[in-house]
Amino acid sequence: MFNFSQNTFLFETLLLSLVVIVLILLLHAFYLHKKFTSLLVGEAENIPESFKETKKNLSDLRNFEKEVLARLSKIDTRIENSVKKVQLTRFTPFTGIGSNGNQSFSLSLLDEKGDGVLLSGLYYGQDRVSLFAKPIEAFTSKIVLTPEETEVLTSSKKN
């Protein structure tokens, strides 16, 4: 009743199948180990240490981002308040100056908002020059402007 050769064949087939399954599982375990070790960051020797190091790096990166944003904000403020609108016009305020005409000038030095100063220099001749400074806020002045100063201010506003 008991067929020894048939049971041996069945046993060998079962054993061979188990060996193949064990080899496949070993290969899969090796593959998974390789994938998990690729997750390690820096000097970490295991996954939990790697996650701690990653968390610390992320925290450092967020702090660095805050510093950069604060610096950029300061730079933006400085840029907004820097002189950007510079206009110059030269003119002759008086008749009879001769060949030395166009020695007088009006110069605007304004930021983006139109705040700054308007400088005017009047040339009276070889021995006399007067310089005037007028504060400008939002492209307007509380002090009366000459036509040349108004021209420079209008030109600054357009640019």
C-alpha positions as CSV (number, residue, x, y, z in Angstrom):
1,M,0.0,0.0,0.0
2,F,2.8,2.3,0.7
3,N,4.7,3.3,-2.4
4,F,8.1,4.4,-1.4
5,S,9.2,5.8,-4.8
6,Q,6.1,7.8,-5.2
7,N,6.4,9.4,-1.7
8,T,10.1,10.1,-2.3
9,F,9.3,11.9,-5.6
10,L,6.6,13.9,-3.8
11,F,9.0,14.7,-0.9
12,E,11.8,15.8,-3.3
13,T,9.4,18.0,-5.3
14,L,8.1,19.6,-2.1
15,L,11.6,20.1,-0.8
16,L,12.8,21.6,-4.1
17,S,9.7,24.0,-4.1
18,L,10.5,25.0,-0.6
19,V,14.2,25.7,-1.5
20,V,13.1,27.8,-4.4
21,I,10.6,29.7,-2.2
22,V,13.3,30.3,0.4
23,L,15.7,31.6,-2.2
24,I,13.1,33.9,-3.6
25,L,12.3,35.2,-0.1
26,L,16.1,35.7,0.6
27,L,16.5,37.7,-2.6
28,H,13.5,39.8,-1.7
29,A,14.8,40.3,1.8
30,F,18.2,41.4,0.4
31,Y,16.4,43.8,-2.0
32,L,14.3,45.3,0.9
33,H,17.4,45.6,3.1
34,K,19.2,47.5,0.3
35,K,16.1,49.8,-0.1
36,F,15.9,50.5,3.6
37,T,19.6,51.2,3.9
38,S,19.3,53.7,1.0
39,L,17.0,55.7,3.3
40,L,19.8,56.2,5.8
41,V,21.0,59.8,5.9
42,G,24.5,61.0,6.9
43,E,26.2,59.0,9.6
44,A,23.1,57.2,10.8
45,E,23.4,53.5,11.2
46,N,19.7,52.6,11.3
47,I,16.4,53.9,10.1
48,P,15.3,55.6,13.4
49,E,18.6,57.5,13.7
50,S,18.3,58.5,10.0
51,F,14.8,59.9,10.6
52,K,16.1,61.9,13.6
53,E,18.9,63.3,11.5
54,T,16.5,64.1,8.8
55,K,14.2,65.9,11.2
56,K,17.1,67.9,12.6
57,N,18.2,68.8,9.0
58,L,14.6,69.9,8.2
59,S,14.5,72.0,11.3
60,D,17.9,73.6,10.4
61,L,16.6,74.2,6.9
62,R,13.4,75.9,8.2
63,N,15.5,78.2,10.5
64,F,17.7,79.1,7.5
65,E,14.6,79.8,5.4
66,K,13.4,82.2,8.2
67,E,16.7,84.0,8.2
68,V,16.8,84.3,4.4
69,L,13.2,85.7,4.3
70,A,14.1,88.2,7.0
71,R,17.1,89.4,5.1
72,L,15.1,89.6,1.9
73,S,12.5,91.7,3.6
74,K,15.3,94.1,4.8
75,I,16.7,94.2,1.3
76,D,13.3,94.9,-0.2
77,T,12.8,97.8,2.3
78,R,16.3,99.2,1.5
79,I,15.6,98.9,-2.3
80,E,12.2,100.7,-1.9
81,N,13.9,103.6,0.0
82,S,16.9,103.9,-2.3
83,V,17.3,106.6,-5.0
84,K,15.9,105.3,-8.3
85,K,14.4,108.2,-10.0
86,V,17.1,110.6,-11.1
87,Q,16.4,113.4,-13.5
88,L,18.5,116.3,-14.6
89,T,17.7,119.4,-16.7
90,R,20.1,122.2,-17.5
91,F,18.9,125.7,-18.3
92,T,19.8,129.4,-18.5
93,P,17.8,131.3,-16.0
94,F,18.9,134.8,-17.0
95,T,19.4,136.5,-20.3
96,G,22.7,138.1,-21.1
97,I,25.0,135.3,-19.7
98,G,26.5,134.8,-23.1
99,S,28.3,131.6,-24.1
100,N,28.2,130.3,-20.6
101,G,24.5,129.4,-20.8
102,N,22.9,126.2,-19.5
103,Q,25.1,126.2,-16.4
104,S,22.1,126.2,-14.1
105,F,20.4,122.8,-13.3
106,S,17.6,121.1,-11.5
107,L,18.2,117.5,-10.2
108,S,15.7,115.2,-8.6
109,L,16.8,112.3,-6.4
110,L,13.7,110.3,-5.5
111,D,12.8,106.8,-4.3
112,E,9.9,104.6,-5.7
113,K,7.3,106.5,-3.7
114,G,8.5,109.8,-4.9
115,D,10.2,110.9,-1.7
116,G,13.5,112.6,-1.8
117,V,15.1,115.9,-2.6
118,L,15.2,118.3,-5.5
119,L,18.4,120.2,-6.0
120,S,18.7,123.4,-8.1
121,G,21.8,125.3,-8.9
122,L,21.6,128.8,-10.3
123,Y,24.6,130.2,-12.2
124,Y,24.8,134.0,-12.0
125,G,28.2,134.4,-13.6
126,Q,31.7,133.3,-13.0
127,D,31.8,134.5,-9.4
128,R,28.4,133.5,-8.1
129,V,26.4,130.2,-7.9
130,S,23.4,129.5,-5.6
131,L,22.3,126.0,-4.6
132,F,18.8,125.2,-3.3
133,A,17.5,121.9,-1.9
134,K,13.7,121.3,-1.6
135,P,12.2,118.2,0.1
136,I,9.8,116.1,-2.0
137,E,7.1,113.8,-0.7
138,A,5.0,111.7,-3.1
139,F,6.2,113.7,-6.1
140,T,5.1,117.0,-4.5
141,S,6.7,119.8,-2.7
142,K,5.4,122.2,0.0
143,I,7.8,124.8,-1.4
144,V,6.9,126.6,-4.6
145,L,8.8,125.1,-7.6
146,T,10.2,126.9,-10.6
147,P,9.1,125.7,-14.1
148,E,12.4,123.8,-14.5
149,E,12.0,122.1,-11.2
150,T,8.4,121.2,-12.0
151,E,9.6,119.7,-15.4
152,V,12.2,117.6,-13.6
153,L,9.7,116.4,-11.0
154,T,7.1,115.5,-13.7
155,S,9.8,113.7,-15.7
156,S,10.8,111.7,-12.6
157,K,7.2,110.7,-12.0
158,K,6.9,109.3,-15.5
159,N,10.0,107.2,-15.2
